[in-house]
Amino acid sequence: MAGPRRLLALVGALALLLAACGGSDAEPVNLARAQATIRVRAQDAFGADATIGRVRCPGKVEQEQGASFGCTVEVDGQALPYVVRLTNDSGGTRVELGASLLVTRKVEQFIADYAADNGERVQSVGCGSTKYLVRARGTKVSCAVVRADGSTIPAVVGVRDTKGNTALISFGPTKADG
């Protein structure tokens, strides 16, 4: 009866080989659920003032605790990144903004208020032509300040976090400017 035993041993070895080479048994992440979560968060945070567009995530992501992947949502035509972190092997996720969405007019007003508080009269402040600025934490936004006399000076605002908090880094000419 060596035939059936040999067949059984061969089937067992084949099963072990397939298990070893078969990769992960983890199910892929439910990307539709992640996209829906991102859309709702963007709509709640920015939808009153902005048009929320398409959400894009990678094609397939395996569920593995601690892994993360990036998605983007269009906000007034700009790609706002989100980070999705897998909290367990069963599909639990935590969704966080990957950058800050700054309202351009608010950044400009912040600089104009600083100027007024420091005795500087300005005609205008310009920080770009878009309604929103997508910037990562730790990056800078350069703006042009037109003084009451028509001369232009720079102002630089730093992005502190993904919540839109900023800090004025410089106002007026720097040594590098001349």
C-alpha positions as CSV (number, residue, x, y, z in Angstrom):
1,M,0.0,0.0,0.0
2,A,2.8,2.3,-0.7
3,G,0.8,4.0,-3.5
4,P,-1.9,5.7,-1.3
5,R,0.7,6.7,1.4
6,R,3.0,8.2,-1.3
7,L,0.0,10.1,-2.8
8,L,-1.0,11.3,0.7
9,A,2.6,12.4,1.4
10,L,2.8,14.2,-2.0
11,V,-0.5,16.0,-1.4
12,G,0.7,17.0,2.1
13,A,4.0,18.3,0.7
14,L,2.2,20.2,-2.0
15,A,-0.2,21.8,0.6
16,L,2.8,23.0,2.7
17,L,4.5,24.4,-0.4
18,L,1.4,26.3,-1.5
19,A,1.0,27.6,2.1
20,A,4.6,28.8,2.1
21,C,4.4,30.4,-1.3
22,G,0.8,31.6,-1.2
23,G,1.6,34.9,0.5
24,S,-0.6,36.6,3.0
25,D,-4.0,35.3,4.0
26,A,-5.0,38.9,4.8
27,E,-8.0,40.3,3.0
28,P,-7.4,43.6,1.1
29,V,-8.4,46.8,2.8
30,N,-11.9,48.0,2.0
31,L,-10.8,51.0,0.0
32,A,-14.4,52.0,-0.8
33,R,-15.0,52.5,3.0
34,A,-11.7,54.4,3.3
35,Q,-12.7,56.7,0.4
36,A,-16.1,57.3,1.9
37,T,-14.6,58.2,5.2
38,I,-12.2,60.7,3.5
39,R,-15.0,62.2,1.5
40,V,-17.2,62.7,4.6
41,R,-14.3,64.3,6.5
42,A,-13.4,66.6,3.7
43,Q,-17.1,67.5,3.2
44,D,-17.5,68.2,6.9
45,A,-14.3,70.3,7.2
46,F,-14.3,72.2,3.9
47,G,-17.6,71.5,2.0
48,A,-19.3,74.7,3.1
49,D,-16.7,76.8,1.2
50,A,-15.2,74.4,-1.3
51,T,-16.1,71.9,-3.9
52,I,-15.1,68.3,-2.8
53,G,-14.2,66.2,-5.8
54,R,-12.9,62.7,-6.4
55,V,-11.1,60.6,-3.7
56,R,-8.2,58.6,-5.0
57,C,-6.5,55.7,-3.1
58,P,-4.1,53.0,-4.3
59,G,-5.6,50.1,-6.2
60,K,-5.1,47.4,-3.6
61,V,-3.7,47.4,0.0
62,E,-3.3,44.3,2.2
63,Q,-4.5,44.5,5.8
64,E,-1.5,44.5,8.1
65,Q,-1.5,46.2,11.4
66,G,0.7,49.3,11.5
67,A,0.8,49.7,7.7
68,S,-0.3,53.0,6.2
69,F,-1.1,54.3,2.7
70,G,-2.0,57.6,1.2
71,C,-5.1,58.9,-0.5
72,T,-6.0,62.3,-1.9
73,V,-9.3,64.2,-2.2
74,E,-9.8,67.0,-4.6
75,V,-10.7,70.3,-2.8
76,D,-11.4,73.0,-5.3
77,G,-9.3,71.2,-7.8
78,Q,-6.3,70.7,-5.5
79,A,-5.2,67.3,-4.2
80,L,-5.4,67.2,-0.4
81,P,-3.5,64.2,1.0
82,Y,-4.8,61.9,3.7
83,V,-3.0,59.1,5.5
84,V,-4.8,55.9,6.3
85,R,-3.2,53.9,9.1
86,L,-4.3,50.3,9.7
87,T,-4.9,49.8,13.4
88,N,-5.4,46.0,13.3
89,D,-5.6,43.1,10.9
90,S,-9.4,43.1,10.7
91,G,-9.8,46.3,8.7
92,G,-9.7,48.9,11.5
93,T,-8.3,52.3,10.2
94,R,-7.4,55.7,11.4
95,V,-7.7,58.5,8.8
96,E,-5.6,61.7,9.2
97,L,-4.9,64.7,7.1
98,G,-1.5,64.5,5.4
99,A,-1.2,68.3,4.9
100,S,-2.9,71.5,5.8
101,L,-5.5,73.2,3.6
102,L,-5.0,76.9,4.2
103,V,-7.6,79.4,3.1
104,T,-5.6,81.9,1.1
105,R,-7.6,85.0,2.2
106,K,-7.2,84.1,5.9
107,V,-3.4,83.8,5.5
108,E,-3.5,87.2,3.7
109,Q,-5.6,88.7,6.5
110,F,-3.3,87.3,9.1
111,I,-0.4,89.2,7.5
112,A,-2.4,92.4,7.0
113,D,-3.4,92.3,10.7
114,Y,0.2,91.8,11.7
115,A,1.2,94.8,9.6
116,A,-1.5,97.0,11.1
117,D,-0.6,95.9,14.6
118,N,2.9,97.0,13.9
119,G,2.2,100.4,12.3
120,E,2.6,99.3,8.7
121,R,0.0,100.4,6.3
122,V,-0.6,98.1,3.4
123,Q,-2.6,98.3,0.2
124,S,-2.8,94.5,-0.3
125,V,-1.4,91.1,0.6
126,G,-1.1,88.4,-2.1
127,C,-0.3,84.8,-1.3
128,G,-1.4,83.1,-4.5
129,S,-4.2,83.0,-7.0
130,T,-6.0,80.0,-5.6
131,K,-8.7,80.0,-2.9
132,Y,-6.8,77.3,-1.0
133,L,-3.2,76.5,-0.4
134,V,-2.2,72.8,0.3
135,R,0.9,72.7,2.3
136,A,2.7,70.1,4.4
137,R,3.5,70.7,8.1
138,G,6.9,72.6,8.3
139,T,6.7,74.2,4.9
140,K,6.4,77.9,4.1
141,V,4.1,80.1,2.2
142,S,5.6,83.2,0.6
143,C,3.4,86.3,0.1
144,A,3.9,89.7,-1.4
145,V,2.8,92.7,0.7
146,V,2.1,96.0,-1.2
147,R,2.8,98.9,1.2
148,A,0.7,102.1,1.2
149,D,3.5,103.8,-0.9
150,G,3.3,101.1,-3.6
151,S,6.5,99.3,-2.7
152,T,6.5,95.6,-2.2
153,I,8.0,93.6,0.6
154,P,7.9,89.8,1.3
155,A,6.2,88.0,4.1
156,V,6.7,84.3,4.9
157,V,4.3,82.2,6.9
158,G,5.2,78.8,8.3
159,V,2.7,75.9,8.4
160,R,2.7,74.5,12.0
161,D,0.4,71.5,11.6
162,T,-2.3,69.9,9.5
163,K,-5.1,71.9,11.2
164,G,-4.2,75.1,9.4
165,N,-2.3,76.8,12.2
166,T,0.4,79.1,10.9
167,A,3.1,81.4,12.3
168,L,4.7,84.5,10.8
169,I,8.3,83.7,10.0
170,S,9.4,87.0,8.4
171,F,7.8,90.3,7.4
172,G,9.8,92.7,5.3
173,P,13.1,92.5,3.5
174,T,15.7,90.0,4.7
175,K,19.5,90.2,4.5
176,A,19.3,87.9,1.5
177,D,16.9,90.3,-0.2
178,G,19.4,93.0,-0.4
